[in-house]
């Protein structure tokens, strides 16, 4: 139907007849001459229809935005003064000799350009128009390049791409499952996989040393900007390896991706930091190292002070008191300070104490804070010294249980970094290693796995694990890029008795373990090799590589934050006939949190 894509028409085509197909991006009538910007998947080309060609000119007058057309014409060089350096085809144009309208279009709800601010819901309802925008095409093209780069790298490393089931068994992996009723097994349900975790472990038992899959996963959980109910991950598993082998593999992969896609050279070796250090310094297991702010422990300084909020936390081994210095923060108004106080309250903090350092040289009179009357001059000076405070700074404080301080002040650190534009340019990649095996759920007083229940402890003794479950470190690791967790993995448990011990500590009794994980426990008895792996979030990595603010911008047809599709109106009710066939009867009312 066509001889050229729009971007294929250049000065090498001068004087030649070409046929291009695409959409009318723009139509301009200048003094009886009609100028068209024709857009296809490659880019935009200018076409000119002159009144001398009456038939084609008459057809061109009928054109409107987003009409689909087939254009025949001769390529010529643009006249002097008409060259457009902003266009890839800006030195040439096509003099139209024929025009066929392949399809018409009503006025679209918005034009597919990058200059309009369009309501997000409207974009998702008319996603096929939104995807016509150059920026969206660029993002999805880059995502394709990312997947291609990954496949090439892993194929060269002798990995096998093996598919695992989409209809599987519901197993507790940290989120709610999406269930699929079975017609041929009335009353029974499949679950869509939260990850291929157990199947890839079974592949290792089967003797496939190196497995990967770019795979769709499903989790019925609360959503936010970087979450979707269905998402894509790069899934990797290897046998007869240790943590170092996997870290080296992923570092090589990321170096290749960044070089090929962004032409960015990553360091030879990526930085590593223990989970404990990350939480202590940044209050987060995915710290953004572009942000210079740090949490500084001051509990030892305020143990004996008269401010009970500080002293109580300082004398509790499960709590902490931290200071966070904001350079130049004295310009914050009372309203600003109150707003930040309300912000940390979202994370459970009961308030946000502060000291303004108006003039360091004046001593106590040069400071401003409601809490100064509760602190000795000696303690204040020690805090100023430890935080390296300077005139014009403000020091924020957090004092509470460890998890509250870490969440609240870690979030405040991030917000201040963005609000005050403190983040340095570039890429900061980090391995977070030496994770605890378990964390305590303070509401239920039960242990939860920090990664998942199949992660191996560093000490492989079931007896040691039972004796010190909260003090045992795991063979686990996360890769963090600019404050986003891009992937996580671990060396897996390959011994049946150790796996049973982990289930026991998590409150999964023998009967439940057999019911939900019996096939895995059986497999571990048949010569399971030491193995481990990792999963990288493709959506999240593509989001970062395209400098997007949400993974929805790098997914062709995303869901909203309520897990609905505005394009297709999914999820939607189904008919009684289909429900009856599946043996399902709806409750009078259903509510989902």
Backbone torsions as a table, in degrees:
resi	resn	phi	psi	omega
1	UNK	NA	-34.2	-179.8
2	UNK	-126.8	155.2	176.2
3	UNK	-98.7	-25.7	-175.9
4	UNK	-141.8	148.5	160.0
5	UNK	-79.4	160.2	-176.4
6	UNK	-55.2	-46.8	-178.3
7	UNK	-72.7	-11.1	177.1
8	UNK	-81.3	-7.7	178.1
9	UNK	-90.9	110.8	-178.2
10	UNK	-142.5	-166.6	-175.0
11	UNK	-66.8	-17.5	174.5
12	UNK	-72.7	-13.3	-179.5
13	UNK	-98.0	3.6	-175.8
14	UNK	-54.9	132.0	178.9
15	UNK	82.3	-4.7	-177.2
16	UNK	-97.1	151.1	173.4
17	UNK	-84.2	132.2	-179.7
18	UNK	-128.4	155.5	172.3
19	UNK	-123.4	122.9	177.2
20	UNK	-123.2	151.0	178.1
21	UNK	-128.5	145.1	177.9
22	UNK	169.6	-156.3	-177.7
23	UNK	-108.8	148.6	174.0
24	UNK	-76.4	106.6	-179.8
25	UNK	-79.6	-35.9	-178.3
26	UNK	-157.9	144.6	176.7
27	UNK	-130.1	128.6	-179.0
28	UNK	-130.7	132.4	177.6
29	UNK	-109.1	107.9	-177.0
30	UNK	-115.5	99.9	174.0
31	UNK	58.3	41.1	178.1
32	UNK	87.6	-6.5	174.6
33	UNK	-105.8	129.8	-178.0
34	UNK	-100.0	124.0	176.3
35	UNK	-105.4	130.2	177.2
36	UNK	-119.5	135.5	165.4
37	UNK	-98.7	112.7	-179.1
38	UNK	-100.4	130.5	-175.4
39	UNK	-118.3	131.8	168.8
40	UNK	-128.8	-167.5	-174.4
41	UNK	-66.6	-16.7	-178.0
42	UNK	-91.3	-30.7	-176.9
43	UNK	159.3	-152.9	-173.3
44	UNK	-122.9	141.9	179.7
45	UNK	-133.9	138.9	177.5
46	UNK	-88.4	133.4	177.1
47	UNK	-123.1	139.2	-178.2
48	UNK	-118.9	129.4	172.5
49	UNK	-115.0	123.4	-177.9
50	UNK	-102.9	151.1	-172.6
51	UNK	-65.6	-17.6	179.7
52	UNK	-61.7	-32.3	176.8
53	UNK	-90.7	86.3	-167.3
54	UNK	-62.3	-43.0	-176.2
55	UNK	-65.1	-50.7	-179.4
56	UNK	-66.7	-38.8	179.9
57	UNK	-62.3	-41.0	178.9
58	UNK	-63.0	-40.7	177.1
59	UNK	-66.1	-39.7	-179.3
60	UNK	-63.8	-31.1	178.3
61	UNK	-65.2	-23.9	-178.2
62	UNK	-81.7	-13.2	-172.3
63	UNK	-71.3	146.0	174.6
64	UNK	-135.9	169.2	-179.4
65	UNK	-54.7	133.3	175.3
66	UNK	75.1	9.7	166.2
67	UNK	-62.3	146.3	178.3
68	UNK	-99.9	127.9	-170.8
69	UNK	-135.9	156.7	168.7
70	UNK	-117.7	123.7	-172.4
71	UNK	-120.3	130.8	173.3
72	UNK	-114.9	137.7	-179.7
73	UNK	-173.4	178.7	-178.2
74	UNK	-111.4	135.9	-177.6
75	UNK	-80.6	133.4	173.8
76	UNK	-137.5	162.2	176.8
77	UNK	-76.5	140.6	177.9
78	UNK	-65.4	144.0	177.6
79	UNK	-62.5	155.7	176.7
80	UNK	-54.9	138.1	-179.2
81	UNK	86.5	-7.9	-179.2
82	UNK	-109.2	0.6	179.4
83	UNK	-69.6	136.3	-179.0
84	UNK	-115.8	98.3	-177.5
85	UNK	-68.0	-15.5	179.8
86	UNK	-77.0	-15.3	178.7
87	UNK	-102.5	139.5	177.2
88	UNK	-62.7	-29.1	178.1
89	UNK	-104.2	24.4	-170.3
90	UNK	-71.9	-4.4	179.1
91	UNK	-98.4	-9.0	-176.5
92	UNK	-130.7	166.9	173.6
93	UNK	-151.7	164.2	179.9
94	UNK	-111.3	126.5	173.4
95	UNK	-86.3	109.8	-174.3
96	UNK	-68.0	133.7	176.7
97	UNK	-116.8	-16.7	177.5
98	UNK	-152.8	154.5	-178.0
99	UNK	-148.5	127.3	174.8
100	UNK	-123.1	122.6	176.3
101	UNK	-84.2	110.3	-177.8
102	UNK	-82.4	-30.5	177.8
103	UNK	-164.6	148.5	178.3
104	UNK	-101.0	169.3	179.9
105	UNK	-145.3	137.2	168.9
106	UNK	-68.6	170.0	176.6
107	UNK	-60.6	120.1	-176.3
108	UNK	-69.8	157.2	179.7
109	UNK	-62.6	-22.8	172.2
110	UNK	-157.7	156.1	179.7
111	UNK	-85.8	141.4	-176.7
112	UNK	-80.3	65.2	173.6
113	UNK	-126.0	175.5	-175.2
114	UNK	-100.4	16.0	-175.2
115	UNK	-105.4	-13.1	179.9
116	UNK	-94.7	145.6	169.9
117	UNK	-95.4	113.0	-174.0
118	UNK	-113.9	136.2	176.2
119	UNK	-53.1	134.8	-174.5
120	UNK	-61.1	-42.0	179.5
121	UNK	-61.5	-38.7	178.4
122	UNK	-65.5	-39.1	176.9
123	UNK	-60.1	-43.0	-177.1
124	UNK	-74.3	-32.5	177.6
125	UNK	-65.8	-39.5	178.8
126	UNK	-112.5	54.0	-173.9
127	UNK	-60.9	-33.1	-179.0
128	UNK	-64.7	-26.0	174.2
129	UNK	-81.7	-42.0	178.8
130	UNK	-57.5	-37.9	-178.0
131	UNK	-72.1	-11.1	175.2
132	UNK	-74.9	-15.5	-178.3
133	UNK	-66.2	140.2	-179.5
134	UNK	-55.9	-38.6	-177.9
135	UNK	-64.7	-38.8	179.6
136	UNK	-70.0	-39.9	176.4
137	UNK	-60.4	-42.3	178.8
138	UNK	-59.5	-43.2	-177.1
139	UNK	-66.2	-43.5	179.8
140	UNK	-71.9	-32.0	175.3
141	UNK	-65.3	-43.7	177.9
142	UNK	-63.1	-38.5	176.9
143	UNK	-60.5	-42.0	175.2
144	UNK	-59.0	-44.9	179.3
145	UNK	-61.8	-38.7	177.7
146	UNK	-60.7	-50.0	-179.9
147	UNK	-61.3	-42.0	179.9
148	UNK	-63.7	-41.5	179.3
149	UNK	-63.4	-43.2	179.5
150	UNK	-61.5	-49.2	-177.9
151	UNK	-60.4	-44.8	-179.1
152	UNK	-61.0	-46.0	-178.2
153	UNK	-61.5	-48.0	-176.7
154	UNK	-71.2	-36.6	176.0
155	UNK	-60.8	-39.4	178.1
156	UNK	-67.3	-21.7	177.8
157	UNK	-92.7	13.0	176.2
158	UNK	68.9	28.4	172.4
159	UNK	-81.0	152.4	174.8
160	UNK	-107.7	133.8	175.3
161	UNK	-87.6	108.2	-175.3
162	UNK	-123.7	128.2	178.9
163	UNK	-80.9	145.4	175.8
164	UNK	-120.1	162.5	-171.9
165	UNK	-65.0	146.4	171.4
166	UNK	-91.8	-30.3	175.2
167	UNK	-100.2	112.3	-173.0
168	UNK	-143.4	-162.3	-175.7
169	UNK	-97.9	139.6	176.9
170	UNK	-68.2	123.0	177.1
171	UNK	-134.1	138.9	-179.2
172	UNK	-69.6	113.2	179.9
173	UNK	-128.0	19.2	173.4
174	UNK	110.7	-17.5	179.3
175	UNK	-135.0	170.7	176.4
176	UNK	-73.6	145.1	177.0
177	UNK	-86.5	151.0	163.1
178	UNK	-88.3	120.9	-175.7
179	UNK	-99.6	143.7	179.3
180	UNK	-123.8	116.4	-178.5
181	UNK	-69.2	146.0	178.3
182	UNK	-100.3	125.0	178.4
183	UNK	-73.0	-39.0	-175.7
184	UNK	-82.7	-10.0	175.0
185	UNK	-126.8	77.6	-174.0
186	UNK	-53.4	133.6	179.7
187	UNK	84.5	-2.5	179.3
188	UNK	-110.1	156.1	-174.2
189	UNK	-135.0	142.7	163.0
190	UNK	-86.0	165.6	169.8
191	UNK	-124.6	139.1	171.3
192	UNK	-74.3	139.5	-170.4
193	UNK	-70.2	132.4	169.8
194	UNK	-72.4	-27.9	172.7
195	UNK	-167.8	164.4	175.9
196	UNK	-84.3	24.2	-168.3
197	UNK	-48.8	-55.4	-173.3
198	UNK	-71.8	-36.2	179.7
199	UNK	-66.5	-38.6	-180.0
200	UNK	-70.3	-29.6	173.2
201	UNK	-66.8	-38.9	177.6
202	UNK	-64.6	-33.7	176.1
203	UNK	-63.7	-34.3	176.2
204	UNK	-67.8	-40.7	175.9
205	UNK	-61.7	-33.7	-179.4
206	UNK	-75.1	-9.1	175.8
207	UNK	99.7	9.4	174.9
208	UNK	-87.5	102.8	-170.2
209	UNK	-63.4	-36.5	-173.2
210	UNK	-133.3	112.3	-178.0
211	UNK	-121.3	143.4	166.6
212	UNK	-146.4	162.2	177.9
213	UNK	-162.0	132.2	168.0
214	UNK	-92.0	106.6	-160.5
215	UNK	-130.5	147.6	175.8
216	UNK	-82.9	135.2	178.8
217	UNK	-128.6	159.7	-172.2
218	UNK	-137.3	129.7	177.2
219	UNK	-142.1	124.3	179.5
220	UNK	-89.0	82.6	-176.2
221	UNK	-136.2	167.0	177.9
222	UNK	-60.8	140.5	-172.1
223	UNK	-104.4	158.6	170.5
224	UNK	-153.5	-172.3	-170.5
225	UNK	-54.9	-35.0	-176.3
226	UNK	-107.3	26.9	177.5
227	UNK	-132.1	146.5	173.9
228	UNK	-140.5	152.1	178.4
229	UNK	-66.3	-28.3	171.6
230	UNK	-124.4	132.1	-176.3
231	UNK	-143.9	170.1	-176.0
232	UNK	-119.1	134.8	177.3
233	UNK	-134.0	152.3	169.2
234	UNK	-87.5	117.0	-176.0
235	UNK	-106.9	127.8	-175.8
236	UNK	-132.8	140.4	173.2
237	UNK	-145.9	142.6	-178.7
238	UNK	-139.9	150.7	177.9
239	UNK	-107.7	155.7	176.6
240	UNK	56.4	47.6	-179.1
241	UNK	-135.5	170.0	174.8
242	UNK	-122.3	-177.8	-178.4
243	UNK	-57.1	-41.1	-176.0
244	UNK	-61.0	-37.7	-179.5
245	UNK	-61.2	-42.8	-178.3
246	UNK	-71.9	-41.9	178.7
247	UNK	-61.5	-41.3	178.6
248	UNK	-64.7	-41.5	179.4
249	UNK	-59.9	-48.3	-176.6
250	UNK	-70.3	-35.3	175.3
251	UNK	-61.5	-41.7	177.0
252	UNK	-64.2	-40.3	178.8
253	UNK	-63.8	-47.7	-178.3
254	UNK	-66.6	-36.7	176.1
255	UNK	-61.3	-41.4	179.1
256	UNK	-65.6	-45.7	-179.2
257	UNK	-60.8	-49.9	-176.9
258	UNK	-65.6	-35.8	-179.5
259	UNK	-71.4	-46.8	-175.2
260	UNK	-72.5	-35.3	-173.6
261	UNK	-94.0	-41.8	-176.9
262	UNK	-111.1	-5.7	-173.8
263	UNK	56.9	40.9	178.2
264	UNK	-110.9	130.6	177.8
265	UNK	-93.0	117.2	175.5
266	UNK	-83.9	158.1	177.1
267	UNK	-58.9	156.4	179.8
268	UNK	-57.9	-43.9	177.4
269	UNK	-125.3	134.8	179.8
270	UNK	-82.4	149.5	-179.5
271	UNK	-64.1	147.9	176.5
272	UNK	-125.6	145.5	-179.5
273	UNK	-147.6	137.7	178.7
274	UNK	-71.0	154.0	175.9
275	UNK	-56.3	-42.3	-178.2
276	UNK	-61.8	-42.9	179.4
277	UNK	-66.5	-41.2	179.6
278	UNK	-60.5	-43.7	-179.8
279	UNK	-68.9	-38.6	-179.3
280	UNK	-66.3	-44.4	-173.7
281	UNK	-86.8	-30.7	-171.6
282	UNK	-126.4	-8.2	-178.7
283	UNK	66.1	20.4	-174.7
284	UNK	-149.9	145.2	174.9
285	UNK	-88.9	4.9	175.2
286	UNK	-137.6	63.1	-174.8
287	UNK	-68.2	141.5	173.3
288	UNK	-90.7	105.8	-175.1
289	UNK	-77.3	-2.3	172.0
290	UNK	-74.7	-17.9	-178.3
291	UNK	-90.6	120.6	-175.2
292	UNK	-78.0	-11.4	-175.7
293	UNK	-72.0	143.5	178.2
294	UNK	-137.1	153.0	172.9
295	UNK	-85.4	131.0	-177.1
296	UNK	-120.1	123.1	-179.3
297	UNK	-70.7	130.3	178.8
298	UNK	-130.5	16.9	-177.2
299	UNK	-57.2	-40.9	-178.5
300	UNK	-63.8	-25.5	-177.9
301	UNK	-79.0	-31.4	-171.1
302	UNK	-110.3	15.8	-178.8
303	UNK	-59.9	-34.9	-174.9
304	UNK	-105.7	10.2	-176.1
305	UNK	-75.5	166.1	-178.0
306	UNK	-85.0	-4.1	179.3
307	UNK	-87.5	102.4	-170.6
308	UNK	-60.3	-32.5	178.6
309	UNK	-58.3	-40.2	178.9
310	UNK	-76.9	-52.4	-172.8
311	UNK	-64.3	-37.7	179.2
312	UNK	-62.7	-47.7	179.3
313	UNK	-66.6	-36.9	-177.7
314	UNK	-65.9	-26.7	-178.4
315	UNK	-99.9	11.0	179.2
316	UNK	-112.2	121.9	-176.8
317	UNK	-65.8	-19.2	179.8
318	UNK	-96.2	8.9	-178.5
319	UNK	-127.0	171.5	175.8
320	UNK	-149.2	157.1	173.8
321	UNK	-122.9	122.1	-177.1
322	UNK	-127.3	156.2	173.4
323	UNK	-116.9	144.3	178.4
324	UNK	-131.5	109.2	-177.2
325	UNK	-88.2	126.9	174.9
326	UNK	-107.6	107.1	179.4
327	UNK	-59.0	134.0	178.0
328	UNK	68.9	19.3	-175.0
329	UNK	-80.0	-2.4	-179.0
330	UNK	-64.4	-16.8	179.0
331	UNK	-78.3	-2.9	177.1
332	UNK	-68.5	131.6	178.8
333	UNK	-79.6	172.2	177.1
334	UNK	-62.3	-37.7	176.8
335	UNK	-62.7	-42.8	177.4
336	UNK	-58.2	-46.2	-179.3
337	UNK	-63.6	-40.9	178.3
338	UNK	-64.9	-38.9	178.8
339	UNK	-62.8	-42.1	177.7
340	UNK	-67.2	-32.9	175.4
341	UNK	-63.0	-42.5	177.3
342	UNK	-67.3	-33.8	179.3
343	UNK	-62.6	-49.0	-179.4
344	UNK	-67.2	-23.5	176.9
345	UNK	-62.9	-27.1	176.9
346	UNK	-58.6	-30.7	-176.0
347	UNK	-98.9	13.4	175.1
348	UNK	99.0	-6.2	179.0
349	UNK	-68.5	141.4	-177.0
350	UNK	-87.1	-6.8	179.4
351	UNK	172.3	177.0	-179.2
352	UNK	-136.2	100.5	177.3
353	UNK	-78.8	155.5	-178.7
354	UNK	-153.7	159.8	169.2
355	UNK	-131.8	123.6	173.6
356	UNK	-90.3	127.7	178.6
357	UNK	-96.9	83.7	-177.7
358	UNK	-70.4	-39.7	178.7
359	UNK	-154.4	106.0	-175.7
360	UNK	-64.0	-33.2	-175.8
361	UNK	-70.0	-18.9	-177.9
362	UNK	-87.7	0.6	-180.0
363	UNK	69.6	-143.6	-176.6
364	UNK	-58.7	-39.5	177.6
365	UNK	-62.5	-21.1	179.6
366	UNK	-85.4	4.8	-179.6
367	UNK	-111.0	154.2	-178.9
368	UNK	-136.8	119.5	179.8
369	UNK	-173.2	143.5	175.3
370	UNK	-68.4	-18.4	-175.1
371	UNK	-95.8	-3.1	-176.6
372	UNK	-59.5	-33.5	-177.7
373	UNK	-66.8	-16.8	-179.8
374	UNK	-95.4	-6.7	-175.0
375	UNK	-115.4	138.8	176.2
376	UNK	-71.6	157.3	177.8
377	UNK	-61.2	-36.6	179.5
378	UNK	-61.9	-44.1	179.9
379	UNK	-65.8	-42.3	180.0
380	UNK	-61.9	-45.3	-179.7
381	UNK	-63.8	-36.5	177.7
382	UNK	-64.9	-39.6	177.8
383	UNK	-65.2	-44.7	179.6
384	UNK	-61.1	-40.3	-179.4
385	UNK	-68.4	-44.7	-177.3
386	UNK	-66.8	-35.9	-179.7
387	UNK	-85.1	-4.9	-178.1
388	UNK	57.1	43.5	-176.9
389	UNK	-67.6	146.0	176.4
390	UNK	-128.0	161.8	177.1
391	UNK	-55.2	131.7	-178.6
392	UNK	98.7	-8.4	-179.5
393	UNK	-85.1	161.7	167.5
394	UNK	-126.8	141.0	-179.9
395	UNK	-113.7	121.2	176.0
396	UNK	-95.9	154.4	-178.6
397	UNK	-130.3	144.5	171.7
398	UNK	-129.4	133.8	-179.2
399	UNK	-144.6	114.5	-179.1
400	UNK	179.8	-167.9	174.1
401	UNK	-59.6	150.4	-173.6
402	UNK	-49.9	-49.6	-173.8
403	UNK	-67.0	-32.1	178.4
404	UNK	-71.2	-46.0	179.2
405	UNK	-61.2	-45.5	-178.1
406	UNK	-62.0	-46.3	-178.3
407	UNK	-67.4	-47.5	-174.9
408	UNK	-69.5	-50.8	-176.2
409	UNK	-77.1	-28.2	173.1
410	UNK	-64.5	-41.2	177.1
411	UNK	-67.8	-38.9	177.4
412	UNK	-63.1	-40.9	176.9
413	UNK	-56.3	-45.5	179.6
414	UNK	-63.9	-46.0	-177.6
415	UNK	-64.2	-43.9	178.3
416	UNK	-62.7	-40.0	179.2
417	UNK	-59.1	-41.6	179.6
418	UNK	-77.3	-44.2	-178.4
419	UNK	-60.2	-39.0	-175.8
420	UNK	-95.7	4.7	178.0
421	UNK	54.1	50.2	-178.0
422	UNK	-93.0	-11.4	-174.1
423	UNK	-72.4	132.6	176.7
424	UNK	-80.4	156.9	179.3
425	UNK	-73.6	161.5	174.1
426	UNK	106.9	-166.1	-175.1
427	UNK	-119.1	131.9	176.2
428	UNK	-123.2	109.1	179.8
429	UNK	-106.5	143.7	-172.7
430	UNK	-150.4	134.7	167.1
431	UNK	-90.7	127.0	170.2
432	UNK	-101.4	118.0	-172.4
433	UNK	-123.8	179.3	177.5
434	UNK	55.8	55.5	178.9
435	UNK	-78.8	148.1	169.1
436	UNK	-65.2	151.7	175.9
437	UNK	-66.2	-41.9	-172.9
438	UNK	-132.6	158.9	167.7
439	UNK	-127.1	152.6	-178.9
440	UNK	-89.6	128.9	171.8
441	UNK	-84.6	108.7	-173.6
442	UNK	-69.8	-19.3	178.4
443	UNK	-79.8	-41.4	-178.4
444	UNK	-99.9	-12.1	-176.1
445	UNK	58.8	36.3	178.3
446	UNK	-121.4	157.4	177.4
447	UNK	-79.8	141.0	171.2
448	UNK	-123.7	145.5	177.0
449	UNK	-70.9	139.5	177.9
450	UNK	-70.4	-34.3	174.7
451	UNK	-109.1	-83.5	172.7
452	UNK	-152.4	168.4	-171.9
453	UNK	-71.3	1.5	-178.0
454	UNK	-105.3	6.9	179.7
455	UNK	-77.8	137.3	-178.0
456	UNK	-85.0	137.6	170.6
457	UNK	-74.6	159.1	177.0
458	UNK	-65.7	-38.1	174.4
459	UNK	-94.3	118.3	-172.8
460	UNK	-84.4	10.1	-178.9
461	UNK	-85.1	120.6	175.3
462	UNK	-58.7	-34.7	-179.0
463	UNK	-65.2	-43.1	178.9
464	UNK	-64.4	-41.0	-179.2
465	UNK	-64.0	-42.2	178.9
466	UNK	-65.0	-37.4	-175.5
467	UNK	-72.5	-38.0	-174.8
468	UNK	-135.9	63.7	-175.1
469	UNK	-64.9	-38.7	-177.3
470	UNK	-81.7	-10.2	179.0
471	UNK	-104.3	1.3	-177.4
472	UNK	-89.4	131.4	177.1
473	UNK	-89.5	151.4	-178.7
474	UNK	-104.7	157.3	172.3
475	UNK	-85.1	66.7	-173.8
476	UNK	-126.9	157.4	-175.9
477	UNK	-157.3	144.2	173.7
478	UNK	-123.6	144.1	172.4
479	UNK	-104.1	128.0	-175.7
480	UNK	-119.8	134.3	176.8
481	UNK	-126.6	117.1	177.5
482	UNK	49.3	41.8	175.7
483	UNK	86.7	3.8	177.3
484	UNK	-112.5	130.0	173.1
485	UNK	-74.1	114.8	-177.7
486	UNK	-93.2	-27.1	-179.3
487	UNK	-167.2	161.8	177.8
488	UNK	-152.2	153.0	179.7
489	UNK	-164.3	-171.6	-177.3
490	UNK	-168.4	164.3	162.1
491	UNK	-78.0	137.5	-173.4
492	UNK	-93.5	161.2	171.0
493	UNK	-74.0	126.7	179.9
494	UNK	-117.1	9.0	179.2
495	UNK	-117.6	129.9	-173.4
496	UNK	-60.9	-41.5	-176.5
497	UNK	-67.9	-36.7	178.0
498	UNK	-68.5	-39.1	178.0
499	UNK	-63.5	-40.7	177.5
500	UNK	-62.6	-38.1	178.9
501	UNK	-62.5	-43.5	178.2
502	UNK	-61.6	-45.7	177.0
503	UNK	-57.3	-43.4	-179.7
504	UNK	-59.7	-45.6	-179.3
505	UNK	-66.2	-27.6	178.8
506	UNK	-85.4	3.6	178.7
507	UNK	81.0	17.2	176.6
508	UNK	-95.7	108.3	-175.9
509	UNK	-73.4	172.4	-174.0
510	UNK	-59.9	-41.1	-178.9
511	UNK	-65.4	-44.6	179.5
512	UNK	-65.7	-40.3	178.6
513	UNK	-61.2	-41.4	180.0
514	UNK	-68.5	-38.7	-178.8
515	UNK	-66.6	-42.9	-174.5
516	UNK	-92.8	-32.9	-173.4
517	UNK	-127.2	18.5	-176.8
518	UNK	-57.0	-39.1	-179.3
519	UNK	-64.0	-34.2	177.3
520	UNK	-72.4	-46.2	-179.8
521	UNK	-60.5	-38.6	176.6
522	UNK	-62.8	-45.3	-177.2
523	UNK	-62.9	-37.1	-178.9
524	UNK	-64.4	-18.4	179.6
525	UNK	-82.2	-14.7	-174.6
526	UNK	-102.9	55.6	173.3
527	UNK	70.8	47.7	177.7
528	UNK	-72.0	126.6	-179.6
529	UNK	-79.4	159.7	168.3
530	UNK	-58.7	134.6	-176.0
531	UNK	-154.8	163.7	179.4
532	UNK	-168.6	173.1	-177.7
533	UNK	-170.3	-161.7	-176.2
534	UNK	-161.3	158.4	172.6
535	UNK	-131.5	130.9	177.9
536	UNK	-109.7	135.9	178.3
537	UNK	-77.9	109.6	-179.1
538	UNK	-65.4	-43.0	-179.3
539	UNK	-59.9	-46.7	-176.4
540	UNK	-68.5	-39.4	178.2
541	UNK	-65.6	-42.6	177.6
542	UNK	-63.7	-37.2	176.8
543	UNK	-58.1	-45.3	-179.1
544	UNK	-69.2	-43.3	-177.6
545	UNK	-65.1	-26.6	179.0
546	UNK	-98.6	3.9	-179.8
547	UNK	57.5	41.2	177.5
548	UNK	-92.3	162.0	-179.4
549	UNK	-97.8	-9.8	-178.0
550	UNK	-149.0	148.3	176.4
551	UNK	-69.3	-17.4	177.7
552	UNK	-61.9	-25.1	-179.6
553	UNK	-75.6	-12.8	179.8
554	UNK	-116.2	14.1	175.6
555	UNK	-114.4	129.7	-174.2
556	UNK	-59.1	-48.1	-177.7
557	UNK	-130.5	82.0	-174.7
558	UNK	-81.8	167.0	170.3
559	UNK	-94.9	157.9	175.0
560	UNK	-78.3	-177.7	178.3
561	UNK	-70.6	-8.8	173.0
562	UNK	-102.0	17.1	177.2
563	UNK	61.4	32.0	178.1
564	UNK	-116.0	155.8	177.2
565	UNK	-107.7	111.7	-178.1
566	UNK	-72.2	-20.0	179.3
567	UNK	-72.8	-47.7	-174.9
568	UNK	-105.2	-5.7	-175.3
569	UNK	62.8	30.5	172.8
570	UNK	-88.9	144.7	-2.6
571	UNK	-75.8	155.8	-178.0
572	UNK	-137.3	158.0	178.7
573	UNK	-64.3	157.6	176.2
574	UNK	-119.2	165.2	-175.6
575	UNK	-76.7	158.0	-179.5
576	UNK	-61.9	-32.6	-178.1
577	UNK	-62.9	-43.7	179.4
578	UNK	-68.9	-38.1	177.1
579	UNK	-62.7	-42.6	179.5
580	UNK	-63.1	-41.4	179.0
581	UNK	-61.5	-33.1	179.9
582	UNK	-88.2	-5.0	-178.8
583	UNK	71.5	33.8	-176.6
584	UNK	-115.3	133.3	173.0
585	UNK	-123.0	127.2	-176.9
586	UNK	-75.9	141.6	172.7
587	UNK	-67.9	156.3	-178.8
588	UNK	-54.2	-40.1	176.5
589	UNK	-139.2	142.9	176.2
590	UNK	-130.5	135.3	176.5
591	UNK	-130.0	138.9	179.2
592	UNK	-120.5	130.7	176.1
593	UNK	-94.7	NA	NA
